[in-house]
Amino acid sequence: MVEYRRVTDSFLNALESIAGKSHVLTARDDMAAYSGDEACRAAGPLRSEPEVVVRPADASEVARVLALASDALVPVTPRGGGTGLSGGAVPARGGVVLSLDRMARIKEVDERNFVAVVEPGVLLKDLQQAVEARGLCYPLYPGEKTAHVGGNVATNAGGMRAMKYGATKAWVLGLELALPTGDLIRTGGKLVKCSTGYNITGLVAGSEGTLAVVTEATLRLTTPPLYEEAFLVPFSTLEQAIGAVPDLIKERVPLAGLEFLEKDALRLMEAHLGREMPMRQHEAFLLGIIEGGSQDDVLAAANRASEVCATHGSSDIYVAGSAKARRELLEARASLFHAVKRSGLIEIADVVVPPSRIAEFIGKVKEISRRHGLPVLAYGHAGDGNVHLHPMGQGMDEGEWEQRLPGVMEEMYRAGASLGGTVSGEHGLGSEKKKYLRLAVPPEQIELMKRIKTAFDPKGILNPGKVFD
Ligand SMILES: Cc1cc2nc3c(=O)[nH]c(=O)nc-3n(C[C@H](O)[C@H](O)[C@H](O)COP(=O)(O)OP(=O)(O)OC[C@H]3O[C@@H](n4cnc5c(N)ncnc54)[C@H](O)[C@@H]3O)c2cc1C
């Protein structure tokens, strides 16, 4: 374990000379504001205070902060929007929080190469607005639009449309990186193809701020779909709903996203939104997003979806049909995390399994939940196999669920791994899920990851205590 040093007055002075006095924060309230993220753990919101927060203006300031911290052996935790769900941005070992919020320029939208070049602190929603204004599209929709693009890259964020578009990594063409040693490097670029040495872009994307700080990202863009439609199909069982997924793909229903949920999740949404959802009396649902070239196309595709689902026991379909109804349906799904959070959520897991094994996995989760006497809500991305699992403590006293939770979590992760799955599909491991890495990744592979970490960060100053110890 590295023996980190405390932040001293001379260290603070040096930080001020890099970023300017007003961008070096040490007040008590500021430390509290930068001490947590959206992760939730059994003991309540996860918190650990930094000793100082620095808000650099550009890549060279980031590199200088890292060089300073490396010399002084002070840990540095990069922070984007703080919306992460695994404790990745929580300064577990104190030291410096490096907030990228001032680096929020969209440097370029290159309409001829279909590329945007952005600083890491750009909000996902601002990027989407800027490219849409040019008739282009950055088609990823991780559910939280106040996340930063840098945070999305660092966590390889996914979301509802990953079925068609993949996760963030698939849209990153190049990065500018500040290394923990204080060097600045560039990887990739406005290049569609690159077969030139190791893929450092792909390695850093998804590394949760443990290898390098993203100071600029070159992102691929596309053209937006001409028409979009959303539908909800009810089923009597989740097995029926999941069984329809491969056939929907085989029958060329042009799906951008396909979500599954059960009645209990629908009820939480209703309570949160204060309105009833369509088809509410059924047990399980598929919520689909269709993209197509014309209104007729998307309606024909919705009909095809209905026919396919009918062969799996469904007898109905709700097609949104108007922009307002579509927005309401998709917003309802996007609100689910907030609905769950208000209703006794005690943990978050985002296991990913091969899509065909979702129903089998959830069957195992329900058995684990029953055996331990701890309810687990399951919903997620049917199209890409990413299942969100929330152990729920409502109606129980804290001691009761605290005792049951560790066994439930460990067994759920083991069940996922036994079906060819892994620990996290999109949230990352951060500090909260790192203990489960060993359940899905063999020791020699973890050792290789540790050697890679050391190659990037020989002194271990960057985001210590994340991904692994
Ligand atoms: C309501 C809600 C819905 C969500 N829905 C989704 C979803 O659908 N799909 C999904 O994938 N996630 C989802 N998330 C999780 C979260 O939004 C994503 O993980 C997001 O990518 C985090 O971005 P951030 O800027 O908030 O990062 P932070 O939380 O600030 O940081 C996350 C990690 O990235 C690192 N980091 C941040 N910026 C940089 C940088 N510039 N360089 C290097 N490392 C950096 C941090 O050190 C940390 O390890 C959701 C969260 C909420 C609250």
The ligand as a Gaussian input file, in Angstrom:
#p B3LYP/6-31G(d) Opt

LIG

0 1
 C      -30.286000       8.771000     -12.861000
 C      -29.045000       8.137000     -13.403000
 C      -29.126000       7.407000     -14.564000
 C      -27.981000       6.824000     -15.087000
 N      -28.087000       6.102000     -16.235000
 C      -26.988000       5.545000     -16.779000
 C      -27.092000       4.792000     -17.972000
 O      -28.165000       4.634000     -18.546000
 N      -25.966000       4.246000     -18.470000
 C      -24.738000       4.403000     -17.863000
 O      -23.739000       3.898000     -18.368000
 N      -24.629000       5.113000     -16.712000
 C      -25.714000       5.677000     -16.165000
 N      -25.593000       6.406000     -15.005000
 C      -24.289000       6.533000     -14.332000
 C      -23.457000       7.782000     -14.696000
 O      -24.243000       8.819000     -15.224000
 C      -22.357000       7.398000     -15.673000
 O      -21.474000       6.489000     -15.038000
 C      -21.542000       8.581000     -16.185000
 O      -20.720000       8.145000     -17.238000
 C      -20.672000       9.228000     -15.120000
 O      -20.207000      10.461000     -15.633000
 P      -19.798000      11.643000     -14.653000
 O      -19.284000      12.763000     -15.462000
 O      -20.877000      11.955000     -13.721000
 O      -18.566000      10.944000     -13.918000
 P      -18.168000      10.925000     -12.387000
 O      -19.208000      10.277000     -11.565000
 O      -17.709000      12.260000     -11.963000
 O      -16.896000       9.965000     -12.481000
 C      -17.025000       8.646000     -12.902000
 C      -15.631000       8.025000     -13.082000
 O      -14.962000       8.644000     -14.165000
 C      -13.736000       9.225000     -13.747000
 N      -13.581000      10.456000     -14.518000
 C      -14.455000      11.481000     -14.651000
 N      -13.982000      12.391000     -15.508000
 C      -12.780000      11.941000     -15.945000
 C      -11.795000      12.434000     -16.847000
 N      -11.936000      13.579000     -17.509000
 N      -10.674000      11.694000     -17.044000
 C      -10.500000      10.512000     -16.412000
 N      -11.392000      10.012000     -15.540000
 C      -12.517000      10.716000     -15.316000
 C      -13.880000       9.420000     -12.245000
 O      -12.618000       9.401000     -11.598000
 C      -14.727000       8.212000     -11.882000
 O      -13.926000       7.070000     -11.737000
 C      -26.726000       6.989000     -14.442000
 C      -26.648000       7.750000     -13.264000
 C      -27.786000       8.315000     -12.747000
 C      -27.669000       9.135000     -11.502000

